[in-house]
Amino acid sequence: MIKSLVDWEPYRPFTVGFDSLWDRLNTLELDVPNYPPYNIRKLNDNNYKIEVALAGYSKDDIELELKDNTLTVRNKTKEKVINEDANGVIHKGISTRQFERAFTISEDIKVKDAELKNGLLTIELERIIPDEKKPRLIEIK
């Protein structure tokens, strides 16, 4: 059984409609592999950047999927077999192993762009605030 990250019970009397958020937070997997390494940057209130170190991979090797508020980065191909004679490789220290790295993102976060350059996958994210979530005055009848 997964231990709850935070005890939300004291907050339930003061919240409405957050049950799915509490449930989602409590199902996050905390014991995950640490490969590939990554950074998450907050650029400003509405823009974020995820940087994933992927030396040895090309953009054709990588798959980026957004499904049910989970952004997943994985490689598409199996471990590459290198013909040492053809490529001149006498030691293979740059890994191209199978991996999958998932990020849970908010419903109002959209993926703007993704680029793999110099072994660094950069994923740009933007918070889109819909009109119904922007502050407004409610008329009292």
Sine and cosine of phi, psi and omega as CSV:
sin_phi,cos_phi,sin_psi,cos_psi,sin_omega,cos_omega
0.00,0.00,0.68,-0.73,0.00,-1.00
-0.99,0.13,0.76,-0.65,0.04,-1.00
-0.96,0.27,0.66,-0.75,0.01,-1.00
-0.89,0.45,0.69,-0.72,0.03,-1.00
-0.91,0.42,-0.69,0.73,-0.01,-1.00
-0.62,-0.78,0.58,-0.82,0.07,-1.00
-0.99,0.14,0.96,-0.28,-0.08,-1.00
-1.00,0.05,-0.21,0.98,-0.10,-1.00
-0.77,0.64,-0.69,0.72,-0.01,-1.00
-0.89,0.47,-0.36,0.93,-0.05,-1.00
-1.00,-0.03,-0.28,0.96,-0.07,-1.00
-0.84,0.55,-0.63,0.78,0.01,-1.00
-0.91,0.41,-0.26,0.97,-0.07,-1.00
-0.94,-0.33,0.11,0.99,-0.04,-1.00
-0.79,-0.62,0.45,-0.89,0.05,-1.00
-0.73,-0.68,0.79,-0.61,0.11,-0.99
0.99,0.13,0.24,0.97,-0.02,-1.00
-0.99,-0.17,0.07,1.00,-0.05,-1.00
-0.81,0.58,-0.69,0.72,-0.02,-1.00
-0.92,0.40,-0.55,0.83,0.05,-1.00
-0.91,0.41,-0.72,0.69,0.02,-1.00
-0.87,0.50,-0.71,0.70,-0.02,-1.00
-0.89,0.46,-0.67,0.74,0.00,-1.00
-0.90,0.43,-0.68,0.73,0.02,-1.00
-0.90,0.45,-0.60,0.80,-0.03,-1.00
-0.97,0.24,-0.20,0.98,0.04,-1.00
-0.98,-0.19,0.02,1.00,0.03,-1.00
-0.88,0.48,0.70,-0.71,0.03,-1.00
-1.00,0.10,0.89,-0.45,-0.05,-1.00
-1.00,-0.09,-0.33,0.94,-0.02,-1.00
-0.99,-0.16,0.99,0.16,-0.06,-1.00
-0.88,-0.47,0.42,-0.91,0.04,-1.00
-0.88,0.48,0.42,-0.91,-0.03,-1.00
-0.99,-0.16,0.34,0.94,0.03,-1.00
-0.87,-0.49,0.70,-0.71,-0.07,1.00
-0.99,0.14,0.41,-0.91,0.02,-1.00
-0.94,0.35,0.45,-0.89,-0.05,-1.00
-0.49,-0.87,0.31,-0.95,0.14,-0.99
-0.84,-0.55,0.54,-0.84,0.19,-0.98
-0.85,-0.52,0.83,-0.56,-0.02,-1.00
-0.90,-0.44,0.69,-0.73,0.14,-0.99
-0.98,-0.18,0.93,-0.36,-0.06,-1.00
-0.98,0.17,-0.62,0.78,0.09,-1.00
-0.29,-0.96,-0.20,-0.98,-0.08,-1.00
-0.87,0.50,-0.43,0.90,-0.10,-1.00
-0.86,-0.52,0.02,1.00,-0.06,-1.00
-0.77,-0.64,0.70,-0.71,-0.02,-1.00
-0.75,-0.66,0.32,-0.95,0.06,-1.00
-0.63,-0.77,0.75,-0.66,0.13,-0.99
-0.95,-0.30,0.78,-0.63,0.02,-1.00
-0.88,-0.48,0.83,-0.56,-0.02,-1.00
-0.88,-0.48,0.82,-0.58,-0.01,-1.00
-0.98,0.19,0.90,-0.45,-0.07,-1.00
-0.73,-0.68,0.81,0.59,0.03,-1.00
-0.88,0.48,0.68,-0.73,0.03,-1.00
1.00,-0.02,-0.10,0.99,0.01,-1.00
-0.96,-0.29,0.53,-0.85,0.14,-0.99
-0.96,-0.27,0.18,-0.98,-0.01,-1.00
-0.90,0.44,-0.40,0.91,0.04,-1.00
-0.96,0.29,-0.30,0.95,0.00,-1.00
-1.00,0.05,-0.25,0.97,-0.18,-0.98
-0.95,-0.32,0.60,-0.80,0.07,-1.00
-0.81,-0.59,0.72,-0.70,0.01,-1.00
-0.85,-0.52,0.86,-0.50,-0.08,-1.00
-0.79,-0.61,0.70,-0.71,0.10,-0.99
-0.91,-0.41,0.89,-0.46,-0.04,-1.00
-0.52,-0.85,0.81,-0.59,0.05,-1.00
0.76,0.65,0.77,0.64,0.05,-1.00
0.90,0.44,0.36,0.93,0.08,-1.00
-0.85,-0.53,0.85,-0.53,0.05,-1.00
-0.99,-0.15,0.88,-0.48,-0.07,-1.00
-0.89,-0.46,0.75,-0.67,0.10,-1.00
-0.93,-0.36,0.81,-0.59,0.01,-1.00
-0.54,-0.84,0.34,-0.94,0.11,-0.99
-1.00,-0.06,0.53,-0.85,-0.09,-1.00
-1.00,0.03,-0.41,0.91,-0.13,-0.99
-0.97,-0.26,0.41,-0.91,0.09,-1.00
-0.96,0.29,0.15,-0.99,0.05,-1.00
-0.76,0.65,0.78,-0.63,-0.02,-1.00
-0.98,0.20,0.71,-0.71,0.10,-1.00
-1.00,-0.10,0.86,-0.51,-0.04,-1.00
-0.99,-0.16,0.80,-0.60,0.11,-0.99
-0.99,0.17,0.97,-0.23,-0.13,-0.99
-0.87,0.50,-0.58,0.81,-0.01,-1.00
-0.92,0.39,-0.67,0.75,-0.07,-1.00
-0.95,0.30,-0.58,0.82,-0.08,-1.00
-0.98,-0.18,-0.10,0.99,-0.03,-1.00
0.96,0.29,0.25,0.97,-0.03,-1.00
-0.99,0.14,0.83,-0.55,0.08,-1.00
-0.93,-0.36,-0.24,0.97,0.13,-0.99
-0.55,-0.83,0.79,-0.62,0.01,-1.00
-0.95,-0.31,0.99,-0.15,0.00,-1.00
-0.97,-0.24,-0.24,0.97,0.05,-1.00
-1.00,-0.04,0.91,-0.40,-0.09,-1.00
-0.97,0.23,0.61,-0.79,0.17,-0.99
-0.79,-0.61,0.66,0.75,-0.04,-1.00
-0.96,0.28,0.26,-0.97,0.05,-1.00
-0.91,0.42,0.64,-0.77,0.08,-1.00
-0.44,-0.90,0.33,-0.94,0.13,-0.99
-0.49,-0.87,0.81,-0.59,-0.02,-1.00
-0.81,-0.59,0.83,-0.56,-0.05,-1.00
-0.89,-0.45,0.60,-0.80,0.04,-1.00
-0.80,-0.59,0.77,-0.64,0.09,-1.00
-1.00,0.05,0.82,-0.57,-0.02,-1.00
-0.86,-0.51,0.42,-0.91,-0.02,-1.00
-0.91,0.41,0.39,-0.92,0.00,-1.00
-0.90,0.43,-0.43,0.90,-0.03,-1.00
-1.00,-0.08,0.17,0.99,0.06,-1.00
-0.99,-0.13,0.76,-0.65,0.02,-1.00
-0.88,-0.48,0.57,-0.82,0.07,-1.00
-0.99,0.13,0.87,-0.49,-0.01,-1.00
-1.00,0.03,-0.68,0.73,-0.14,-0.99
-0.31,-0.95,0.38,-0.93,0.10,-0.99
-0.57,-0.82,0.71,-0.71,-0.02,-1.00
-0.59,-0.81,0.68,-0.73,0.10,-0.99
-0.94,-0.33,0.91,-0.42,-0.04,-1.00
-0.60,-0.80,0.78,-0.62,0.02,-1.00
0.81,0.59,0.64,0.77,0.07,-1.00
0.98,0.19,0.17,0.99,0.00,-1.00
-0.84,-0.55,0.90,-0.44,0.07,-1.00
-1.00,0.08,0.86,-0.52,0.01,-1.00
-0.93,-0.38,0.83,-0.56,0.01,-1.00
-0.90,-0.44,0.87,-0.49,0.00,-1.00
-0.99,-0.12,0.76,-0.66,-0.03,-1.00
-0.84,-0.54,0.54,-0.84,0.02,-1.00
-0.68,-0.73,0.70,-0.71,0.10,-1.00
-0.99,0.13,0.85,-0.53,0.05,-1.00
-0.96,-0.27,0.90,-0.44,-0.01,-1.00
-1.00,-0.09,0.93,-0.36,0.00,-1.00
-0.93,0.37,0.39,-0.92,-0.03,-1.00
-0.82,0.57,-0.61,0.79,-0.05,-1.00
-0.94,0.34,-0.24,0.97,0.04,-1.00
-0.98,-0.18,-0.11,0.99,0.02,-1.00
-0.98,0.21,0.50,-0.86,-0.01,-1.00
-0.86,0.51,0.63,-0.78,0.05,-1.00
-0.38,-0.92,0.39,-0.92,0.06,-1.00
-1.00,0.01,0.66,-0.75,0.01,-1.00
-0.98,-0.17,0.81,-0.59,0.01,-1.00
-0.96,0.27,0.73,-0.68,0.03,-1.00
-0.99,-0.12,0.79,-0.62,-0.03,-1.00
-0.99,-0.12,0.00,0.00,0.00,0.00
